[in-house]
């Protein structure tokens, strides 16, 4: 066995030595049957087949990067097809080390947009202010009573804002990247004002309507003949902002240089969103300093003569104290905060044809909505007193009490709640490439929030008159107490158009 093995090895070595010992073949004429040969020989030159063209113009053999190990200096681009079946090609260059501009994946990008958005108006579920003929005193249900604010929505109109994005691809193939984006809106305010404290006639009648748990429908009269003039201000504010750090995974990108280029990215990240709103009702009533009643006598001939006068100043109960000829101020304030924390996922697509670009995205956020409600109110008065010459006829008075009208002892405080929430968002843009890396565009955006608390939804006019300082029933013994806060939920949307610039490199 051993002799046979050694013999085989020796024979193989002898054959190899014989092959290497052959002299080189000298060039000569073409083999028999094939025309051609050295110059001057009869016949044509031999036919040589060109190499196969299997790849793109910049890599005709389709062999990819050569000359070493590791990733190529530029991104690898797939032939069209699903990501799992892509055949990568090295990126084309402009010959001096830079990318070809058209259809090439960017290293980084920056976006800036001006937002012109609209949102869902503030819901006011209870009447906040009424007016009527003097005889009806603004009580709900009377023939001449009209609701000035409430039982509807207060719109904010157009809202300005800004959105910023910045991101980059971190790998050589420009497949995996990061994007940090966010937007914010201005604090939009709507203010409605009625009446004036200098209107001593008491017209128009202004009333804060209530549904007293101790009795029938009623109201606190702010302004009426015999009482004095009053002013009322109803104001609401709304603002929102959001921050989103997002991971980007490019799952498809067309070959650079194509007339129609497009890409598709998968997005996954985190979103923080805040919606902050408030509703305030502020009133001021200037009680008449006095109603003058004249004393007259009539002589036997029927001539009327004024012999004196009596001043009867208007009075009111404030915090259990009777005040005369003073100014009474009251306010109700409701603030709401909605804080969302959760995960986000979605898709983003971008396409370009010639100088025209378009993008679109759709994503959804799932997470916790933390809700905070703050209710406050108060009533105060100031009476500078009066004098008749050097004689003090009424001493100055000043005082205050906790509670307004709808914000009173039954609901004043801070309350918190948490619940699961879903926030879908989608949008798109249409733009024009201004240079190789700069484009301008106009876009649309829409965002919807499933559950939020809004200040107008937390106000109810079902209250106890015994908890209202500006009421003659304030502090009445045995009076019923109104119910507590219920955290009524509402949905919310915001969206509109945007105008932006994008810089890519």
C-alpha positions as CSV (number, residue, x, y, z in Angstrom):
1,X,0.0,0.0,0.0
2,X,2.8,2.4,1.0
3,X,4.8,1.6,-2.1
4,X,1.8,2.3,-4.4
5,X,1.2,5.7,-2.8
6,X,4.9,6.7,-3.1
7,X,4.9,5.6,-6.7
8,X,1.8,7.7,-7.5
9,X,3.4,10.8,-6.0
10,X,6.6,10.3,-8.0
11,X,4.8,9.9,-11.2
12,X,2.8,13.1,-10.6
13,X,6.0,15.0,-9.9
14,X,7.7,13.8,-13.0
15,X,4.7,14.8,-15.2
16,X,4.7,18.3,-13.7
17,X,8.4,18.7,-14.4
18,X,8.0,17.6,-18.0
19,X,5.2,20.2,-18.5
20,X,7.2,23.1,-17.1
21,X,10.3,22.0,-19.2
22,X,8.5,22.6,-22.5
23,X,9.9,25.5,-24.6
24,X,7.5,28.5,-25.2
25,X,5.5,28.4,-28.3
26,X,6.6,31.0,-30.8
27,X,4.0,33.2,-32.6
28,X,3.1,31.9,-36.0
29,X,0.4,31.8,-38.5
30,X,-3.1,31.1,-38.0
31,X,-4.1,27.4,-37.6
32,X,-5.2,25.6,-40.6
33,X,-8.8,26.4,-41.6
34,X,-8.7,29.9,-40.1
35,X,-7.9,32.9,-42.2
36,X,-5.5,35.6,-41.0
37,X,-2.0,35.6,-39.6
38,X,1.0,37.9,-39.6
39,X,1.0,41.0,-41.8
40,X,1.2,40.1,-45.4
41,X,-0.4,36.6,-44.9
42,X,-3.4,35.8,-46.9
43,X,-6.9,36.1,-45.2
44,X,-8.6,38.5,-42.7
45,X,-7.8,39.0,-39.0
46,X,-9.4,36.7,-36.4
47,X,-12.8,37.7,-34.9
48,X,-12.6,38.6,-31.2
49,X,-15.9,38.6,-29.1
50,X,-16.5,41.6,-26.9
51,X,-16.8,41.1,-23.1
52,X,-20.3,40.6,-21.6
53,X,-22.1,43.8,-20.4
54,X,-23.8,42.6,-17.3
55,X,-23.8,45.7,-15.1
56,X,-24.3,49.4,-15.1
57,X,-22.1,51.7,-17.4
58,X,-19.8,52.4,-14.5
59,X,-19.4,48.6,-13.7
60,X,-20.1,46.7,-16.9
61,X,-19.1,43.3,-15.5
62,X,-21.3,43.7,-12.4
63,X,-18.6,42.6,-10.1
64,X,-19.0,45.3,-7.5
65,X,-16.1,46.8,-5.5
66,X,-12.7,45.4,-6.2
67,X,-9.2,45.9,-4.9
68,X,-9.7,45.2,-1.3
69,X,-11.9,44.2,1.6
70,X,-14.7,46.1,3.4
71,X,-17.3,48.5,2.2
72,X,-16.8,50.7,-0.8
73,X,-16.0,54.4,-0.4
74,X,-19.6,55.4,-1.5
75,X,-23.1,54.0,-0.9
76,X,-24.1,50.7,-2.6
77,X,-27.2,51.0,-4.7
78,X,-29.6,48.2,-5.5
79,X,-31.0,47.1,-8.8
80,X,-34.8,47.7,-8.9
81,X,-36.6,45.1,-6.8
82,X,-37.5,44.2,-3.2
83,X,-34.8,44.8,-0.6
84,X,-34.3,41.1,0.1
85,X,-33.4,40.4,-3.5
86,X,-31.2,43.4,-4.4
87,X,-28.0,43.1,-6.3
88,X,-25.8,46.0,-5.0
89,X,-23.8,48.2,-7.3
90,X,-21.2,50.7,-6.2
91,X,-22.4,54.3,-6.3
92,X,-21.5,56.4,-9.4
93,X,-19.3,59.4,-9.0
94,X,-18.7,62.6,-10.9
95,X,-15.1,61.6,-11.5
96,X,-13.7,63.9,-8.7
97,X,-14.9,61.9,-5.7
98,X,-18.4,63.4,-5.4
99,X,-21.8,61.8,-5.8
100,X,-23.9,62.3,-8.9
101,X,-26.7,64.7,-7.7
102,X,-29.7,63.2,-9.4
103,X,-31.3,60.3,-7.4
104,X,-28.3,59.8,-5.1
105,X,-29.0,59.2,-1.4
106,X,-28.0,62.2,0.8
107,X,-25.5,62.1,3.6
108,X,-27.6,64.6,5.6
109,X,-30.7,66.8,5.3
110,X,-32.2,69.9,7.0
111,X,-35.9,71.0,6.6
112,X,-37.6,74.3,7.7
113,X,-41.3,75.0,7.3
114,X,-43.7,77.8,8.1
115,X,-47.0,76.3,9.2
116,X,-50.4,77.8,8.5
117,X,-52.7,75.5,10.4
118,X,-56.2,75.3,11.9
119,X,-57.5,73.4,14.8
120,X,-60.7,72.2,16.3
121,X,-62.5,75.1,18.1
122,X,-62.9,75.3,21.8
123,X,-66.1,73.6,22.9
124,X,-68.3,75.7,25.4
125,X,-70.9,73.3,26.6
126,X,-72.6,75.6,29.1
127,X,-73.9,79.2,28.7
128,X,-71.4,81.6,30.2
129,X,-73.1,85.0,29.6
130,X,-76.6,86.1,28.6
131,X,-78.5,89.3,28.0
132,X,-82.2,90.1,27.9
133,X,-84.8,92.8,28.5
134,X,-84.6,94.3,32.0
135,X,-87.7,92.4,33.1
136,X,-86.3,89.0,32.2
137,X,-82.9,89.6,33.9
138,X,-81.0,87.3,31.5
139,X,-82.5,84.1,33.0
140,X,-82.3,81.1,30.6
141,X,-85.8,80.2,29.3
142,X,-87.3,83.6,29.4
143,X,-88.7,85.1,26.2
144,X,-86.1,87.8,25.6
145,X,-83.0,86.0,26.9
146,X,-80.1,85.5,24.4
147,X,-77.0,83.4,25.1
148,X,-73.9,85.6,24.2
149,X,-71.2,83.0,24.9
150,X,-71.7,79.3,25.3
151,X,-73.4,76.2,23.9
152,X,-71.2,76.1,20.9
153,X,-67.5,76.4,19.9
154,X,-65.1,79.3,19.9
155,X,-62.8,79.2,16.8
156,X,-59.2,80.3,16.8
157,X,-58.9,81.0,13.1
158,X,-55.5,80.5,11.3
159,X,-52.6,79.5,13.6
160,X,-49.0,80.2,12.7
161,X,-46.2,77.8,13.6
162,X,-42.9,76.3,12.5
163,X,-41.6,72.8,11.9
164,X,-37.9,71.8,11.8
165,X,-36.2,68.5,10.8
166,X,-32.5,67.5,10.6
167,X,-31.1,64.0,9.9
168,X,-28.3,61.9,8.5
169,X,-27.5,58.4,7.3
170,X,-24.8,56.9,9.4
171,X,-23.5,53.9,7.3
172,X,-21.6,53.7,4.0
173,X,-24.6,52.3,2.2
174,X,-26.8,55.2,3.6
175,X,-29.5,52.7,4.7
176,X,-29.7,53.5,8.4
177,X,-30.0,57.0,9.8
178,X,-31.5,59.3,12.4
179,X,-34.0,62.2,12.1
180,X,-34.8,64.7,14.8
181,X,-38.0,66.7,14.1
182,X,-40.5,68.9,15.9
183,X,-43.1,71.6,15.4
184,X,-44.8,74.2,17.5
185,X,-47.6,76.7,17.1
186,X,-48.1,80.2,18.4
187,X,-50.3,80.8,21.5
188,X,-53.6,81.6,19.7
189,X,-56.1,83.8,21.6
190,X,-59.7,84.6,21.1
191,X,-61.3,87.4,23.2
192,X,-64.9,88.5,23.4
193,X,-65.9,91.5,25.4
194,X,-69.3,93.0,26.4
195,X,-70.6,96.0,28.2
196,X,-68.7,98.8,30.1
197,X,-68.5,99.7,33.8
198,X,-69.1,103.3,32.9
199,X,-72.6,102.6,31.6
200,X,-74.6,103.7,34.7
201,X,-77.9,103.1,33.0
202,X,-77.4,99.3,33.4
203,X,-78.2,98.7,29.7
204,X,-77.5,96.1,28.3
205,X,-78.5,93.6,30.9
206,X,-75.6,91.2,31.5
207,X,-76.1,88.0,33.5
208,X,-74.1,84.9,34.5
209,X,-76.7,82.1,34.2
210,X,-76.6,79.2,36.6
211,X,-78.6,76.1,37.3
212,X,-78.8,76.2,41.1
213,X,-78.8,72.7,42.7
214,X,-80.8,74.3,45.5
215,X,-83.6,75.5,43.3
216,X,-84.7,76.5,39.8
217,X,-82.8,78.1,36.9
218,X,-81.4,81.4,38.0
219,X,-78.5,83.9,37.3
220,X,-76.2,86.4,38.8
221,X,-77.2,89.8,37.4
222,X,-74.1,91.9,36.6
223,X,-75.7,94.9,34.9
224,X,-79.2,96.1,35.0
225,X,-81.2,99.4,35.6
226,X,-80.9,100.2,39.3
227,X,-77.8,98.2,39.8
228,X,-75.1,99.8,37.6
229,X,-72.9,99.1,34.6
230,X,-70.8,96.0,34.0
231,X,-68.2,94.6,31.7
232,X,-67.5,91.0,30.8
233,X,-64.5,89.4,29.1
234,X,-64.4,85.8,27.8
235,X,-60.9,84.7,26.7
236,X,-59.5,81.4,25.6
237,X,-56.0,80.4,24.5
238,X,-54.5,77.4,22.8
239,X,-51.0,76.2,21.8
240,X,-49.3,72.9,21.0
241,X,-45.9,71.5,20.2
242,X,-44.3,68.1,19.5
243,X,-40.8,66.6,19.4
244,X,-39.9,63.4,17.6
245,X,-36.5,61.6,17.6
246,X,-36.8,58.9,14.9
247,X,-34.7,56.1,13.5
248,X,-34.7,55.8,9.7
249,X,-34.3,52.5,7.8
250,X,-34.3,52.8,4.0
251,X,-36.0,49.7,2.6
252,X,-35.9,50.7,-1.0
253,X,-34.1,53.2,-3.2
254,X,-34.0,53.2,-7.0
255,X,-30.8,53.3,-9.0
256,X,-29.2,56.7,-9.3
257,X,-29.5,58.4,-12.6
258,X,-33.0,57.1,-13.4
259,X,-35.3,59.7,-14.8
260,X,-37.8,58.7,-12.2
261,X,-36.2,58.2,-8.8
262,X,-37.9,57.3,-5.6
263,X,-37.2,55.8,-2.1
264,X,-39.1,54.3,0.8
265,X,-38.1,54.6,4.4
266,X,-39.4,52.9,7.6
267,X,-39.7,55.2,10.6
268,X,-39.6,54.2,14.3
269,X,-39.1,56.5,17.3
270,X,-40.6,58.4,20.2
271,X,-43.0,61.3,20.3
272,X,-43.7,63.9,23.0
273,X,-46.7,66.2,22.4
274,X,-48.3,68.9,24.6
275,X,-51.6,70.6,24.1
276,X,-52.1,73.6,26.5
277,X,-55.3,75.6,26.7
278,X,-57.3,77.8,29.1
279,X,-60.6,79.6,29.4
280,X,-61.2,82.7,31.5
281,X,-64.3,84.7,32.3
282,X,-63.7,88.0,34.0
283,X,-66.4,90.4,35.0
284,X,-66.5,93.8,36.7
285,X,-69.7,95.4,38.1
286,X,-69.7,99.1,39.1
287,X,-72.6,99.6,41.5
288,X,-74.3,102.9,41.1
289,X,-73.1,105.3,43.8
290,X,-76.7,106.2,44.5
291,X,-80.1,106.8,43.2
292,X,-81.3,110.3,44.0
293,X,-84.9,110.6,45.3
294,X,-86.2,114.1,45.6
295,X,-88.5,115.4,48.3
296,X,-91.1,117.8,47.0
297,X,-94.1,119.8,48.4
298,X,-97.1,121.3,46.5
299,X,-98.6,124.7,47.6
300,X,-102.3,125.5,47.5
301,X,-101.9,126.8,44.0
302,X,-100.4,123.6,42.7
303,X,-96.8,124.7,42.5
304,X,-94.3,122.0,43.1
305,X,-91.2,122.9,45.2
306,X,-88.2,120.7,45.8
307,X,-87.4,120.9,49.5
308,X,-84.7,118.1,49.7
309,X,-83.3,114.9,48.3
310,X,-82.3,111.4,49.5
311,X,-79.4,109.4,48.0
312,X,-80.0,105.6,48.0
313,X,-76.8,103.9,46.8
314,X,-77.0,100.4,45.1
315,X,-75.9,97.6,47.3
316,X,-74.9,94.0,46.9
317,X,-73.7,91.0,49.0
318,X,-70.1,90.0,48.4
319,X,-68.6,87.2,50.5
320,X,-71.3,87.7,53.2
321,X,-70.7,91.4,53.5
322,X,-73.1,94.0,52.1
323,X,-71.2,96.6,50.1
324,X,-72.5,99.9,48.8
325,X,-71.5,101.8,45.7
326,X,-68.4,99.7,45.0
327,X,-66.8,97.8,42.1
328,X,-67.1,94.1,42.3
329,X,-64.6,91.9,40.3
330,X,-65.0,88.2,39.7
331,X,-63.1,85.6,37.6
332,X,-63.3,81.9,36.6
333,X,-60.2,80.2,35.2
334,X,-59.9,76.7,33.8
335,X,-56.5,75.4,32.5
336,X,-55.9,72.1,30.8
337,X,-52.6,70.3,30.0
338,X,-52.4,67.2,27.8
339,X,-49.0,65.5,27.7
340,X,-48.4,62.6,25.4
341,X,-45.5,60.2,25.7
342,X,-45.3,57.2,23.4
343,X,-43.8,55.3,20.5
344,X,-44.2,56.2,16.8
345,X,-43.9,54.1,13.6
346,X,-44.7,54.7,10.0
347,X,-43.5,55.0,6.4
348,X,-42.1,57.9,4.4
349,X,-41.7,58.0,0.7
350,X,-39.9,60.4,-1.7
351,X,-40.1,60.6,-5.5
352,X,-38.4,62.9,-8.1
353,X,-39.1,63.4,-11.8
354,X,-37.0,66.0,-13.5
355,X,-37.0,69.1,-11.2
356,X,-40.3,68.1,-9.5
357,X,-40.2,66.4,-6.1
358,X,-43.0,64.9,-4.0
359,X,-43.0,63.3,-0.5
360,X,-45.6,61.6,1.6
361,X,-45.7,60.0,5.1
362,X,-48.1,58.2,7.3
363,X,-47.5,57.2,11.0
364,X,-49.2,56.4,14.2
365,X,-48.2,57.1,17.8
366,X,-49.4,54.9,20.7
367,X,-48.8,55.7,24.3
368,X,-49.9,57.5,27.5
369,X,-51.8,60.8,27.7
370,X,-51.3,62.5,31.0
371,X,-54.0,65.1,31.7
372,X,-53.9,67.9,34.2
373,X,-56.8,70.2,35.1
374,X,-56.5,73.4,37.1
375,X,-59.6,75.3,38.2
376,X,-59.4,78.6,40.1
377,X,-61.7,81.5,40.8
378,X,-62.1,84.6,43.0
379,X,-64.2,87.6,43.9
380,X,-63.0,90.9,45.2
381,X,-64.4,94.4,45.8
382,X,-63.0,97.9,46.5
383,X,-65.1,100.8,47.8
384,X,-63.2,104.1,48.1
385,X,-65.9,105.5,50.4
386,X,-67.5,108.9,50.1
387,X,-67.4,112.3,51.6
388,X,-69.7,115.3,51.9
389,X,-67.2,118.1,52.1
390,X,-65.0,117.3,55.0
391,X,-67.4,114.8,56.5
392,X,-66.8,111.1,55.7
393,X,-70.2,109.6,54.9
394,X,-69.0,106.1,54.0
395,X,-65.8,104.4,55.1
396,X,-63.5,102.8,52.4
397,X,-63.9,99.0,52.2
398,X,-61.8,96.3,50.5
399,X,-62.2,92.5,50.6
400,X,-62.0,89.3,48.6
401,X,-63.3,85.7,48.7
402,X,-62.3,82.4,47.1
403,X,-64.5,81.4,44.2
404,X,-66.0,83.1,41.2
405,X,-69.2,81.9,39.7
406,X,-68.7,78.5,37.9
407,X,-65.3,78.1,39.6
408,X,-66.1,77.8,43.3
409,X,-65.6,75.7,46.4
410,X,-67.1,72.6,44.7
411,X,-64.5,72.3,42.0
412,X,-61.5,74.6,42.6
413,X,-58.2,72.6,42.7
414,X,-55.8,70.6,40.6
415,X,-56.7,67.2,39.2
416,X,-54.7,64.5,37.2
417,X,-55.7,61.6,35.0
418,X,-53.9,59.1,32.7
419,X,-55.2,57.2,29.8
420,X,-54.1,55.3,26.7
421,X,-54.2,57.4,23.5
422,X,-53.7,56.9,19.7
423,X,-52.4,59.7,17.5
424,X,-52.5,59.1,13.7
425,X,-50.7,61.6,11.4
426,X,-50.3,61.9,7.7
427,X,-49.1,64.5,5.2
428,X,-47.3,65.2,1.9
429,X,-45.4,67.8,-0.1
430,X,-45.1,68.9,-3.7
431,X,-41.9,70.8,-4.6
432,X,-39.4,72.0,-7.1
433,X,-35.7,71.5,-7.1
434,X,-34.0,74.9,-7.0
435,X,-30.5,73.6,-7.1
436,X,-28.9,70.1,-6.9
437,X,-29.3,70.1,-3.1
438,X,-32.0,72.7,-2.4
439,X,-35.7,72.4,-3.0
440,X,-38.8,74.4,-2.1
441,X,-42.2,72.9,-1.5
442,X,-45.7,73.3,-0.3
443,X,-47.3,70.7,2.0
444,X,-50.4,69.4,3.7
445,X,-50.5,67.9,7.2
446,X,-53.2,66.5,9.5
447,X,-52.9,65.2,13.1
448,X,-55.7,63.7,15.2
449,X,-55.8,63.0,18.9
450,X,-58.3,60.5,20.3
451,X,-58.8,61.7,23.9
452,X,-57.9,65.1,25.4
453,X,-59.5,67.4,28.0
454,X,-60.4,70.9,27.0
455,X,-61.3,73.8,29.4
456,X,-64.6,74.5,27.8
457,X,-65.7,70.9,28.3
458,X,-64.9,71.0,32.1
459,X,-67.2,74.0,32.8
460,X,-70.8,73.4,33.9
461,X,-73.4,75.9,35.1
462,X,-74.9,73.4,37.5
463,X,-73.6,74.9,40.7
464,X,-74.7,75.7,44.2
465,X,-75.5,79.4,44.8
466,X,-74.3,78.9,48.4
467,X,-70.7,78.5,47.0
468,X,-70.8,81.8,45.0
469,X,-69.5,84.8,46.9
470,X,-71.4,87.3,44.6
471,X,-74.7,85.8,45.7
472,X,-77.2,86.6,48.4
473,X,-77.4,82.9,49.2
474,X,-73.6,82.6,49.9
475,X,-72.9,80.4,52.9
476,X,-76.5,79.5,53.5
477,X,-76.8,76.8,56.1
478,X,-77.8,73.3,54.9
479,X,-77.4,74.3,51.2
480,X,-76.6,71.4,48.7
481,X,-73.1,71.1,47.2
482,X,-72.5,70.7,43.5
483,X,-70.9,67.6,42.0
484,X,-67.1,67.3,41.4
485,X,-65.0,67.3,38.3
486,X,-65.7,64.5,35.8
487,X,-62.8,64.9,33.3
488,X,-65.1,65.0,30.2
489,X,-63.1,63.8,27.2
490,X,-63.1,65.3,23.7
491,X,-61.2,64.7,20.5
492,X,-58.9,67.2,18.9
493,X,-57.4,67.7,15.4
494,X,-54.9,70.2,14.0
495,X,-53.5,70.6,10.5
496,X,-53.2,72.7,7.4
497,X,-50.7,73.9,4.8
498,X,-47.0,74.5,5.1
499,X,-44.3,76.3,3.0
500,X,-40.8,75.0,3.3
501,X,-37.2,74.6,2.1
502,X,-35.1,71.4,2.2
503,X,-31.3,71.3,2.0
504,X,-29.6,67.9,1.2
505,X,-26.0,67.0,0.9
